[in-house]
Every structure is written in C-alpha cells, then in structure tokens.
Amino acid sequence: MESDFFIFEILIVLLAGFFHGIVGFGFPMIATPLFVLFLDLKQAVLYTLFPTLITNVVSLKKANSFSDIWRGFWLLILSVMVGSILGTQLLVAHYSHYYKLILAGVMLLYLNKERLHLSLTRAVAEQKNMTTIIMGVLSGLVGGMANIMSPMLIMLILEFKLDKKRAIGVMSFCFIANKILQILIFGYHGSFSFDNGALIILFVFISLIGFWIGNKIHERIDEKLYTAILNKMLWVISFYLIYSTFYM
C-alpha cells in the first residue's frame, strides 16, 4: 500500500467526500482531476470507483427509495448503463493519454454551463424519451471514459423539474449504475490486486469520513463560497490537463 503521494491521495479523497457531503453529489468531479495530476487517468478512475459507489449509495438511501427512483427513471438509468459499458471498455482496453482531454472538456463544460446557455427544454418537451436515451448514453459514455458524468446529467435532470432531494436521488442512482459496471469491467480485465485493493478500502473509509463531516456542517457553511473556490481550482486543473497532454 506504499505510494509516493500517499498523504496527498488521502487529502484528495477526504476533500472529495467532504464536497459530496455538502452538495449531495460530485465525488469523482473533485477526486478524478486531482488524482490525474500525478497518475494516469485509468489508475485515477480505479482509485475512485468504490469511494464514489459507496458515497452515492449513502446519498441515495438518506432520502430516497431505490425502487421509487427505478420506477420513475428506468429509461435514463438503462441508457446510462449502456454508455458506461462502452466508455469503460474504451478506457480499460484501449486507453489513450489523450483521454485526459475528455476529462478537461467535461470540466470546462461544467464550469461554463451558465455562460453557454445550454438548454434541453425544447428537446425534452418534444421528444422526452429520445432525449433521455441520448443524454443517458452520452453521460454514461463520458462517465466511463473520464469518470465525470454530472454536467450532462444535470442538464437533463433540470428539465424534469424535480425537487433537490429527488434530483440528487436520480443522479446518485445513475452514478451507482455507472460505478458497478466500471467495477465489473475493471475486474474482468484484472485491474484489481491485493496492494491496490487495500488502498482502495482505505479510500472508502476516508471518503465516508469526509462525507460525514460535510453532511454534518452543510447547513452552517457558505456553500456558494465553497463552490466558488472549488470552481477556481477546477479551472486551473482543466488548463493544466490540456497543457500536460501535449507538452509533458
């Protein structure tokens, strides 16, 4: 379980869990780009699989029912699963250094979603099922390859006009489906070992500690300020990933 960046890895997982506890989603959106600063993308995804799965299970069970979410959003969840299989297979079996650009692109989309005025209102109103399938597959595909599917899911779920608790439940279920399939595919390709397994188990516990702290204080923290700080960090990391892809 030795690592030259062990302390840094622990802090990343703790921070990602903390952020997830505050806003209800987003563990891989914080952990993945920070891990990619010193690991390749495939290894970064591997380390975040189980912590992301567990934190989302906790988020979903806190205020939602698995069966209720499935009955209402099975088409979206199945679409995400199809995309996840394709994306994860590409990541594991056909890995490329340039996949970091997908990660950077998804982060920039998230950071600029309001400036771009991206909307699915008309598409959802006219072809709700088809739009759900397309966005679900795209979310799963990007989630499988880059480990971040929040931007596409948020764009779609906003059009469903759900309350915050329900929206977090739907996103959590999609993340859970994505992570289970990724774990199965990584396992099939022999990516897990005793050494990284011990480290991953530790990351799960650390992420839950961060989640618990964030969840306990989320009503007493300035969420807007915290999110603004994290957004600035994601801006810097995005451009670093683009630069490092071509020049490092």
Secondary structure, DSSP 8 states (H G I E B T S, - for coil): ---TTHHHHHHHHHHHHHHHHHHS--HHHHHHHHHTTTS-HHHHHHHHHHHHHHHHHHHHHHH--HHHHHHHHHHHHHHHHHHHHHHHHHHHHS--TTHHHHHHHHHHHHHTTTTTT---HHHHHH-HHHHHHHHHHHHHHHHHHHS--HHHHHHHHHHTT--HHHHHHHHHHHHHHHHHHHHHHHHHTT---HHHHHHHHHHHHHHHHHHHHHHHHTTTS-HHHHHHHHHHHHHHHHHHHHHHHHH-
